Amino acid sequence: MSKIEEIDTRVKAYLYDIGYHRWSRVHATVNRTWTMTSNIAESLNAVTRDARELSIVELLEYMRTLLERWTNEKLLKANGTFTYLGKKYNKELEDNMALLQKLRVRDSIDHIHTVIDSVKRYIVCLQNKRCSCGQFQLDELPCAHALAALRHRNESYENYCSPYYTRESLLHTYEIPVDPMPDESKWNVPQHIAEEVVMPPTGKRRPGRPKKKIQTI
């Protein structure tokens, strides 16, 4: 925040005014799954930029083909994963495991441990899947301190990861294929649909992003 203030003090004031929940994952009211951006939408916009000039039917076919290819690629990638977690989350877990060597664990009760990292202390509650560092409950993946506590108990990490990160969940995500379409000559189009003439809009669209209409009561 101090770096933002150096650039423009108005930005800092704006962020405080709109509330932490709008820009901080820690304070978000929903699970943000490691991201607070609209990058995926912008990526789709970039991929479909040229296709926007196509006719409606060709545009839809372009999108269907794109999703068909992506779904197949993701499914092949998931099938080629041989770890409990997907590649992205397994890498994060391995990075946390690399920090274990310098951590010491002290028991409190059965499921609560104090993890000492040099002069700092962290409290890990395995029962509630929480750590005082905040990373365990935020990422839904054992942080280095939680992994140290699990190693101390000689317990595996599998039961402490979000089920959405697993290879099994990835396979379920992409198990329904995007079906191919037959050639247009084979389409069975009802007569009343074939005779329908769709005209372009009569109004002229203004430049820029359309503004949302706010209804007042």
N, C-alpha and C positions, 0 to 999 in steps of 0.2 A: 504493500500500500504506500510505503514511503517513496518507492520508485515511481509509482503512478503520480504521486503528489508533485514530484520534481518535474514531470512532464506537463501536467495541467491540474491545478488544484480543483477545477470544476468537476473533473472526472471522479475524484475521490468523494466529493460531496454528493454527486449523483449516485454513486454506488451505495453510499450509506442511506440515501433517501429511499431507494427502491427496495431495500431490504436484503439481508444476507441470503435468504432462501432463493433469490433469483440468480445469484452468480457464484455461490459457494456450495460445493457438493456436501460439505459437512452439515449445512443447514437446509439442504433441499428436502422438500416434503415428500418426494418420490425417489425411487432408486434410479440414479443417473447412469449407472453402469460405466463409470470411469470417463464420462464425457459430459460437457455442458455446451456443446456447440451444435451447429446445424451443418457440419461439414458433409455428412452423408447426403443431405438434400442438394448441397452445392455440387457434389460429385456427380449426382444423377443429372443435374442441369447441364454440366459440362459434357457428359457422355451423349446426351440427347440433343445437343445444340443444333446440329445439322439436320436431325430428323424432324425438327419442328416445322420445317418448310414442306414436309410431305403431306399428302392428303390424309384424311382421318383414318381410313382403312390401313393405309401403308404405315402410318405412325403407330397404330395399335399393333400391327404385325412386327414392326421394329422393336417395340417395347416387349412384346411376348417373346421374340427370339432372344433378346438381351437377357431377360429373366430366365429363360430356358437354359442358356449357356452358363449364367452365373450359378444357378441352382445345381447344375451338373458338376461344375468345377468345385463348389463348396462340398458337395457330397463326396466326391473323389478325395478331396483333402481330408475330410472327416474319416473316411474309410482308411486312409493312409496314416492316421494317428494311432499310435500304440501306447500312449500314456493315458492315465486316468483322466487328466484334464486336457482341454483343447490346447493347441500350440501356444496361443497368446498367454493364457493363464498359467500354463505349466512353466513358461519362461519367467513369469513374475514370481512364481513359487520358488524356482531354482535360484533367482536373485536373492530372495529372502533367506534361503538355506545357506547361501554363501556367507552370510553374516553371523552364523551360529557359533563359530569357534570362540569368539571373544565374550560370549554371554554365559553368565552363571545363574543358576536357578535355586531359589530357596522356597521350600514348601510353607504354605500357610494352613490351608485345610485341603481336603481331597482334590477340589477342582479350582482352587485359587492359589496362584504362585506369584512370588516376587522374582522378577528377572532383572539382574544387575548387568548393566552395560557400562563398564568403566566406573564413573562416579554417579551415573544416572540409574534410577530405579523405575521399573514399569510393573504395573499390576495386571496380571492376566487372569481372566475368569473363563475357563474353558466351557463351563456349563452354559453361560450366556453368550459365548463367542465374542468376548470383548477384551480389549487391551487399552490401558490408559494412554497409549500413543495415538489411539483413534483409528489406526489403519485396519485392524482386524475387522471391526464392525462396519467400516466404511466400504472396504473392498470385498467383504464377504469371502476373504481368503486369509489363511493364517499369516500374520506378519512374522518377522524374525523372532520376536519375543514369544509369540504363541508357539512357534515351531520349537523353540528351546524348551518350553514347558512340556510339549508333547514328547520330545526326545527324552526328557527327564523321566517321564512316565512310561517310556517305551511304548508309545501309542502312535498309530498312524494318523496322517493328516486328512484322509479321505472324508471322514464324517464332519469335518469343520470347513469344508468348501461349499460354496453355493452349488446346488445341483445344476444350475443353468450353465456352469462352466465346464461340465463334464463332456467327454467324448460322446457318451450316450445321448445327451441332450442335443448335441450338434447333429447327430445322425437323425434324431426325430425331427429336427428343424427342417431338414432338407429331404425327408423321406417321401414327401408328396411331390411328384414331378410336375413341371409345367408342360402340359400335353402339346404335342405338335399339331399344327393345323393342316388339313388337307388342301389341295390346290383349290383355288377359288372356283374353278369350273365344277367342282364336286359339292359345293355348298348347297344346302337345301334351304333356300330363302323363301319364306311365305310371300305370296303374291302381293298382299297389301303393304308389306315392307319394301319389296322391290319397286313398287310404284310410288313410294313416298319420295317427294322432292324436298330436300333440305336446303334452304336458302341461307346465304351468309347473313350475319347480323346487320341490321339497318343502321345502328348507331356507330359512331366513330370512337374508337378507344383513344383516350388521352395518353400521352407519354408518361412514363414513370409507373411506379407500383401503385395499384388502386388503393385508396384509403378505405379503412374499415368504417362502417356506419355504426355509431354508438347510439343505442336506443335509450331514451330517458323515460322514466316512469313518473 
